Amino acid sequence: MPDYVVEWEVVTPGQILSDEVKKAGSHTYIYGGKVYSAVTGVVSFRTDKINIIPAKGPYRPQENDSIIGIITDIKPNMYEVDLGWHVVGLIKSKSKKGRTSFKLNIGDVVYTTVRYCGIRGVFLESGDGLKKIEKGLLVMINPVKIPRLIGKKGNMLSLLKRETECQFYVGRNGLIAIIGKDSKHEFAAASAIKLIEEESHIKGLSDRVSALIRKILFSEVEENE
Amino acid sequence: MNETVRLFTEDGKRLDGRSFDQMRKVRMEVGVLDKCDGSAYIELGKTKIFAAVYGPKEAHPRHLAQPHRAILNCRYHMATFSVSDRKPAGMTRREIELTKVIKEGLETLIFLEEFPRSAIDVFIEIIQADAGTRTAGITAASLALADAGIPMMDLCAGIAVGKVQGKLVLDPSEEEDKYGEADMPIAIAPRINSIVLLQLNGRLTIDEFKEALSLARRGIESLYELQRKALKNKFAGIEEPEVE
């Protein structure tokens, strides 16, 4: 039976994708024995399924996701962490196994992974996987753009690291912590990340990113001189 | 009906030169506002509407949050300067009613159970009102939801059908609405063939109702294509469509 779409085609909600129910992948739904798209995005055929890569959208937590969150509340036995959007994560602070070795306060930024995500809520790793980010710049982009920020085999991220000499913590929920040697380098990295978010669908992104970073870094060097 | 008012010209056309099954000029644009998660703008003749979507985000107050699904908050509001006499800034009875019908229409389309314990806010702001605001409002709202990346079964589009001096007309203008015998706003999600909003002010016979429904369907099909074009163009980075 036929598919109604081709790879990389832009689809809108309610657009029919296939007559084969088995082909329903991510961000699709089945109605009346047919597969439809649920979001606006591009079609990707992977593992014999039709998946839609959304063009924009909220973060949906999944187990083993690396995330960055901000502590919003301290309960008697757990910390509440804001992961952006509608998601609130929980860190158990007094479990015997994974006791955190440092104290967390409201407003602290943490980098950790999702341990459990389901009907009981979103629980985050509290042991060695938990890291407190003490300094740097926090940038937020749309979570669907995170794969583009990382790039194929981490290409884009390593380009950013090389050009800006900054350290990056990338959260799947769209928050990125940039730790650089000074604010100038951090600012260059943040501008590059915003460029990636806005122009990720236009070809030649890597060249434009490195050009932007060099422009910011070198122009400021000239000003200083 | 006021017999002294003539709403058709001698050659059978409507006062603004349209034929009975012709809509006013439509323009749609997606992603027009920066601060919200999704937005849309629609112009239907002189009617101008912005729709904005926030969320999914934490539901407030928290006791309203549902453990198995998101709640949808909706607000249809007319700006004080949207009509010829200044409208009071608060929510009128009419606005509260339209908020309710639009919210219930959109709720059937969104996969709310994907975002438990959260809330999605939809704001529909009428900048200029010239008949057909509720249908254009729901059209813009569904476009803004799609722009925000919220999973939904289908886009929905709405249009009104009026009965003017015994004749059914698509997309009645303000005069036709005022002096006509009936006005029936309809919103449909065309791909899943579901009527999400239907109201009827006035009287229609069963045959007239069926004819009005098929007339509306034709209008909605063309609106739906414009919606899809607007969305596709945004994500392909091309200019917005403008079709008569």
Interface residues (C-beta under 8 A of the other chain):
Chain A: V10 T12 P13 G14 Q15 I16 H27 Y29 Y31 Y36 A38 V39 T40 G41 P54 A55 K56 G57 P58 R60 W85 H86 V88 I119 V144 H201 I202
Chain B: D37 G38 G55 P56 K57 E58 A59 P67 A70 F111 E114 F115 P116 R117 S118 A119 A146 D147 A148 G149 I150 P151 M152 M153 D154 L155 A189 P190 R191 I192 Q227 R228 L231 K232 F235 A236 G237
